[in-house]
Amino acid sequence: SWTKSTFNPWMGCTKVGPGCDHCYAEVSTPARAMRILWGAGMERRRTSASNWREPLRWNAAAKATGERWLVFCASLADVFDNEVDPAWRADLWALIRATPHLTWQLVTKRVGNVKRMLPPDWGAGYPNVWILATICNVEEACRDMPKLLDVPAVVHGVSWEPALEAITWDPWMTRGLGWLIIGGESTQTTGAARPFRQKWARLAINSGVRHGVPVFMKQMGSNCQTWAGNRILHRHAAGA
């Protein structure tokens, strides 16, 4: 709901924080079909040549229509995973350079790796790349927001999903945070969804309004609670 297309250059990852506990990617159909095992030292598997040609097709379509085509990379992996072959990442940078009509959203849980894994010609940032950090709690915000804002990029964003506790975003919005995605946790086969409170989203949206920062409310998840702490059943909301 927050992007037009999703591209996975490879699949596989290692859990690195509490936001990974109920990882949707680990139990996804593509991961199961390719028999991918999550964890340190496990094989990362590059996707097919035909899959790698898809962004070129999207780029041609975006050029023809003048559409702003957002691409999420990568939903079943992490671009800045240090267990990925650097040659694969070099191929990804080449693909991104070859698709200037796409806006690439690189979302990572390893924002501390980003600067050393950028291509030599990155400069102040590729004009068609946004760098987003996944952050789920205050501890991660304090640790990772300075690292995110230190990366040269045309847009610095945060995927606050799963949102596991209240975070005050105002200080980061005044320092350069340019986009915020909000999402409660959805139930996966690996465990029940942890609580998400409506008021966390309301306060974050108000912060965005105050500072002129776009906020996207992706979903309230499977265990959303009202201001009073009452659970909202079967409510999955997404919208701008």
The 8 nearest C-alpha neighbors of each residue, nearest first, counted from 0:
[[1, 2, 217, 237, 3, 238, 239, 218],
 [2, 0, 217, 3, 215, 180, 238, 239],
 [3, 1, 69, 0, 4, 70, 71, 5],
 [2, 4, 69, 70, 68, 1, 5, 0],
 [5, 3, 70, 2, 71, 69, 6, 68],
 [4, 6, 71, 70, 72, 7, 73, 74],
 [7, 5, 72, 73, 71, 8, 4, 70],
 [6, 8, 73, 9, 72, 74, 75, 10],
 [9, 7, 46, 45, 6, 51, 73, 10],
 [10, 8, 45, 46, 44, 7, 76, 43],
 [11, 9, 76, 44, 75, 43, 45, 7],
 [10, 12, 43, 76, 37, 35, 75, 44],
 [11, 13, 76, 37, 38, 77, 14, 10],
 [14, 12, 38, 39, 37, 15, 11, 41],
 [13, 15, 19, 16, 38, 12, 20, 37],
 [16, 14, 13, 19, 17, 108, 18, 109],
 [15, 17, 18, 19, 14, 20, 108, 139],
 [18, 16, 19, 20, 15, 135, 14, 21],
 [17, 19, 16, 20, 135, 161, 21, 160],
 [18, 20, 22, 17, 14, 16, 21, 15],
 [19, 21, 17, 18, 22, 16, 14, 189],
 [22, 20, 189, 19, 190, 187, 23, 18],
 [21, 23, 19, 24, 25, 20, 26, 187],
 [22, 24, 25, 26, 27, 21, 187, 189],
 [25, 23, 27, 75, 26, 22, 74, 30],
 [24, 26, 23, 22, 27, 30, 37, 75],
 [25, 27, 24, 23, 31, 28, 30, 22],
 [28, 26, 24, 30, 29, 25, 23, 31],
 [27, 29, 31, 30, 32, 26, 24, 33],
 [30, 28, 32, 31, 27, 33, 34, 26],
 [31, 29, 33, 35, 27, 32, 28, 34],
 [30, 32, 34, 28, 33, 29, 27, 35],
 [31, 33, 29, 30, 34, 28, 35, 27],
 [32, 34, 30, 31, 35, 29, 44, 28],
 [35, 33, 31, 32, 30, 36, 29, 28],
 [34, 36, 30, 33, 11, 31, 37, 10],
 [37, 35, 41, 34, 38, 11, 42, 25],
 [38, 36, 12, 13, 11, 41, 35, 25],
 [37, 39, 13, 41, 12, 40, 36, 14],
 [40, 38, 41, 13, 37, 12, 82, 14],
 [39, 41, 38, 42, 82, 13, 37, 43],
 [42, 40, 39, 38, 36, 37, 43, 11],
 [41, 43, 44, 40, 11, 36, 35, 37],
 [42, 44, 11, 10, 41, 83, 9, 45],
 [45, 43, 10, 9, 42, 46, 11, 35],
 [44, 46, 9, 8, 10, 43, 47, 87],
 [47, 45, 9, 8, 44, 50, 48, 7],
 [46, 48, 50, 49, 51, 45, 8, 9],
 [47, 49, 51, 50, 52, 46, 45, 53],
 [48, 50, 52, 47, 51, 53, 46, 54],
 [49, 51, 47, 52, 53, 48, 46, 8],
 [50, 52, 48, 49, 53, 47, 54, 8],
 [53, 51, 49, 50, 55, 54, 48, 56],
 [52, 54, 56, 50, 55, 51, 57, 49],
 [55, 53, 57, 56, 52, 58, 51, 98],
 [56, 54, 58, 53, 52, 57, 98, 59],
 [55, 57, 53, 59, 54, 58, 60, 52],
 [58, 56, 54, 60, 55, 59, 61, 53],
 [57, 59, 55, 61, 100, 56, 60, 98],
 [60, 58, 62, 56, 57, 61, 63, 55],
 [59, 61, 57, 63, 62, 58, 64, 56],
 [62, 60, 66, 58, 64, 63, 59, 65],
 [61, 63, 59, 65, 60, 64, 100, 58],
 [64, 62, 60, 61, 65, 59, 66, 58],
 [65, 63, 66, 61, 62, 60, 59, 67],
 [66, 64, 62, 61, 63, 67, 100, 60],
 [67, 65, 61, 64, 68, 62, 63, 60],
 [66, 68, 69, 65, 61, 101, 102, 100],
 [67, 69, 101, 66, 102, 61, 3, 70],
 [70, 68, 102, 2, 3, 101, 103, 67],
 [69, 71, 4, 103, 5, 104, 102, 2],
 [72, 70, 5, 104, 73, 6, 103, 4],
 [73, 71, 105, 6, 104, 7, 5, 74],
 [72, 74, 7, 76, 75, 6, 71, 77],
 [75, 73, 76, 72, 7, 24, 5, 71],
 [76, 74, 24, 10, 73, 11, 7, 77],
 [75, 77, 10, 11, 12, 73, 74, 9],
 [76, 78, 80, 79, 107, 73, 12, 75],
 [79, 77, 80, 76, 73, 107, 88, 105],
 [78, 80, 77, 112, 113, 81, 109, 107],
 [79, 81, 77, 82, 78, 83, 109, 12],
 [82, 80, 83, 79, 112, 84, 85, 78],
 [83, 81, 80, 84, 40, 43, 39, 12],
 [84, 82, 81, 80, 85, 43, 87, 88],
 [83, 85, 86, 87, 82, 88, 81, 43],
 [86, 84, 88, 87, 83, 89, 116, 81],
 [87, 85, 89, 84, 88, 90, 83, 91],
 [88, 86, 90, 85, 89, 84, 91, 83],
 [87, 89, 91, 85, 90, 86, 92, 84],
 [90, 88, 86, 92, 91, 87, 85, 93],
 [89, 91, 87, 93, 88, 92, 94, 86],
 [90, 92, 88, 94, 93, 89, 95, 87],
 [93, 91, 95, 89, 94, 90, 96, 88],
 [94, 92, 90, 96, 91, 95, 97, 89],
 [93, 95, 97, 91, 92, 96, 90, 98],
 [94, 96, 92, 98, 97, 93, 91, 99],
 [97, 95, 93, 94, 98, 99, 92, 125],
 [96, 98, 94, 95, 99, 93, 55, 58],
 [99, 97, 95, 58, 100, 96, 101, 55],
 [100, 98, 101, 97, 96, 127, 95, 58],
 [101, 99, 58, 98, 62, 61, 102, 68],
 [102, 100, 68, 99, 98, 58, 69, 103],
 [101, 103, 127, 69, 128, 68, 70, 104],
 [102, 104, 128, 70, 127, 69, 129, 101],
 [103, 105, 71, 129, 70, 72, 128, 106],
 [106, 104, 130, 72, 131, 103, 129, 71],
 [107, 105, 131, 132, 104, 130, 72, 133],
 [108, 106, 132, 109, 77, 133, 110, 131],
 [107, 109, 133, 132, 110, 106, 77, 134],
 [110, 108, 107, 111, 112, 79, 80, 113],
 [109, 111, 113, 112, 108, 107, 132, 147],
 [110, 112, 109, 113, 146, 143, 114, 147],
 [113, 111, 110, 109, 114, 115, 79, 116],
 [112, 114, 116, 110, 115, 111, 79, 117],
 [115, 113, 116, 117, 112, 150, 111, 110],
 [114, 116, 113, 117, 112, 118, 111, 79],
 [115, 117, 113, 114, 112, 118, 79, 85],
 [116, 118, 114, 115, 113, 121, 119, 120],
 [119, 117, 121, 120, 116, 92, 89, 115],
 [120, 118, 121, 117, 122, 116, 115, 89],
 [119, 121, 118, 122, 117, 125, 124, 123],
 [120, 122, 124, 118, 119, 125, 123, 117],
 [123, 121, 124, 120, 151, 125, 119, 118],
 [122, 124, 151, 152, 121, 125, 153, 150],
 [125, 123, 152, 121, 122, 151, 153, 126],
 [124, 126, 127, 128, 121, 123, 152, 153],
 [127, 125, 128, 124, 153, 152, 99, 129],
 [126, 128, 102, 125, 103, 99, 101, 129],
 [129, 127, 103, 125, 102, 126, 104, 130],
 [128, 130, 154, 104, 103, 105, 155, 153],
 [131, 129, 105, 155, 156, 104, 106, 154],
 [132, 130, 156, 106, 157, 155, 105, 107],
 [133, 131, 157, 107, 106, 108, 110, 158],
 [132, 134, 158, 108, 157, 107, 159, 131],
 [135, 133, 159, 139, 140, 136, 132, 158],
 [134, 136, 162, 159, 163, 161, 160, 18],
 [137, 135, 164, 139, 138, 163, 134, 140],
 [138, 136, 140, 139, 166, 141, 164, 135],
 [137, 139, 141, 140, 136, 142, 135, 143],
 [138, 140, 142, 137, 141, 136, 143, 134],
 [141, 139, 137, 144, 143, 142, 138, 134],
 [142, 140, 138, 139, 143, 144, 137, 145],
 [143, 141, 139, 140, 144, 138, 145, 146],
 [142, 144, 146, 140, 145, 139, 141, 147],
 [143, 145, 147, 140, 146, 141, 148, 142],
 [146, 144, 148, 147, 143, 149, 142, 141],
 [147, 145, 149, 143, 144, 148, 111, 110],
 [148, 146, 144, 149, 145, 150, 110, 143],
 [147, 149, 145, 150, 146, 144, 155, 175],
 [148, 150, 146, 147, 145, 151, 114, 144],
 [149, 151, 148, 147, 152, 114, 146, 113],
 [152, 150, 123, 124, 149, 153, 122, 148],
 [153, 151, 124, 154, 150, 123, 155, 129],
 [152, 154, 124, 126, 129, 155, 128, 151],
 [155, 153, 129, 152, 177, 156, 130, 178],
 [156, 154, 130, 177, 176, 131, 129, 152],
 [157, 155, 131, 178, 177, 179, 176, 130],
 [158, 156, 132, 131, 179, 133, 159, 180],
 [157, 159, 133, 180, 160, 132, 179, 134],
 [160, 158, 181, 134, 162, 135, 180, 157],
 [161, 159, 162, 182, 158, 135, 181, 183],
 [160, 162, 184, 183, 182, 135, 163, 18],
 [161, 163, 160, 135, 159, 183, 164, 182],
 [164, 162, 135, 136, 161, 195, 194, 193],
 [165, 163, 136, 162, 166, 135, 137, 195],
 [164, 166, 199, 167, 136, 163, 137, 162],
 [165, 167, 137, 168, 164, 136, 199, 140],
 [166, 168, 169, 165, 203, 170, 202, 206],
 [167, 169, 171, 170, 166, 172, 203, 206],
 [168, 170, 172, 171, 206, 167, 173, 210],
 [171, 169, 173, 172, 168, 174, 167, 176],
 [170, 172, 174, 173, 169, 168, 176, 175],
 [171, 173, 176, 169, 174, 175, 170, 168],
 [172, 174, 171, 170, 175, 169, 210, 176],
 [175, 173, 171, 172, 176, 170, 148, 169],
 [174, 176, 172, 173, 177, 171, 148, 155],
 [177, 175, 172, 155, 171, 156, 178, 174],
 [176, 178, 155, 212, 156, 154, 175, 172],
 [177, 179, 156, 213, 212, 214, 176, 157],
 [180, 178, 214, 157, 156, 158, 215, 181],
 [179, 181, 215, 158, 159, 214, 216, 157],
 [182, 180, 216, 159, 217, 160, 215, 158],
 [183, 181, 160, 218, 217, 161, 219, 162],
 [182, 184, 220, 219, 161, 195, 162, 218],
 [183, 185, 220, 161, 192, 193, 221, 182],
 [186, 184, 220, 221, 192, 187, 183, 222],
 [185, 187, 192, 191, 221, 184, 190, 188],
 [188, 186, 189, 190, 21, 185, 23, 191],
 [187, 189, 190, 186, 26, 191, 21, 23],
 [190, 188, 187, 21, 191, 22, 26, 20],
 [191, 189, 188, 187, 21, 192, 186, 20],
 [192, 190, 186, 193, 187, 189, 188, 185],
 [191, 193, 186, 184, 185, 222, 221, 190],
 [192, 194, 184, 222, 191, 195, 163, 183],
 [195, 193, 222, 223, 192, 196, 224, 163],
 [194, 196, 223, 183, 224, 222, 163, 162],
 [197, 195, 224, 198, 223, 199, 225, 194],
 [196, 198, 225, 199, 200, 224, 226, 201],
 [197, 199, 201, 200, 196, 226, 202, 225],
 [200, 198, 165, 202, 197, 201, 196, 203],
 [199, 201, 203, 198, 197, 202, 204, 181],
 [202, 200, 198, 204, 203, 199, 205, 197],
 [201, 203, 205, 199, 204, 200, 198, 206],
 [204, 202, 206, 200, 205, 201, 199, 207],
 [203, 205, 207, 201, 206, 202, 200, 214],
 [206, 204, 208, 202, 207, 203, 201, 209],
 [207, 205, 203, 209, 204, 208, 169, 202],
 [208, 206, 212, 204, 210, 205, 209, 211],
 [207, 209, 205, 211, 206, 210, 204, 212],
 [210, 208, 206, 207, 211, 205, 212, 169],
 [209, 211, 207, 212, 208, 206, 172, 173],
 [210, 212, 208, 207, 209, 213, 206, 172],
 [211, 213, 207, 210, 177, 178, 214, 208],
 [214, 212, 178, 207, 211, 179, 215, 177],
 [215, 213, 179, 180, 178, 204, 207, 212],
 [214, 216, 180, 239, 217, 181, 179, 213],
 [217, 215, 181, 238, 237, 239, 218, 180],
 [216, 218, 237, 182, 181, 215, 238, 180],
 [219, 217, 237, 182, 236, 220, 235, 216],
 [218, 220, 183, 235, 182, 223, 236, 221],
 [219, 221, 183, 185, 184, 218, 235, 222],
 [220, 222, 185, 186, 192, 223, 184, 233],
 [223, 221, 194, 220, 192, 195, 193, 224],
 [222, 224, 195, 231, 196, 219, 230, 194],
 [225, 223, 230, 196, 229, 228, 231, 197],
 [224, 226, 228, 229, 227, 197, 196, 230],
 [225, 227, 228, 198, 197, 224, 196, 229],
 [228, 226, 225, 229, 224, 230, 196, 198],
 [227, 229, 225, 224, 226, 230, 196, 223],
 [230, 228, 224, 225, 227, 231, 226, 223],
 [229, 231, 224, 223, 232, 225, 228, 222],
 [232, 230, 223, 224, 234, 229, 233, 225],
 [231, 233, 234, 230, 222, 221, 223, 224],
 [234, 232, 235, 221, 231, 222, 220, 223],
 [233, 235, 232, 231, 236, 221, 219, 220],
 [236, 234, 219, 218, 220, 233, 237, 221],
 [237, 235, 218, 219, 234, 238, 217, 220],
 [238, 236, 217, 218, 216, 235, 0, 239],
 [239, 237, 216, 217, 215, 236, 0, 218],
 [238, 215, 216, 214, 237, 217, 1, 213]]
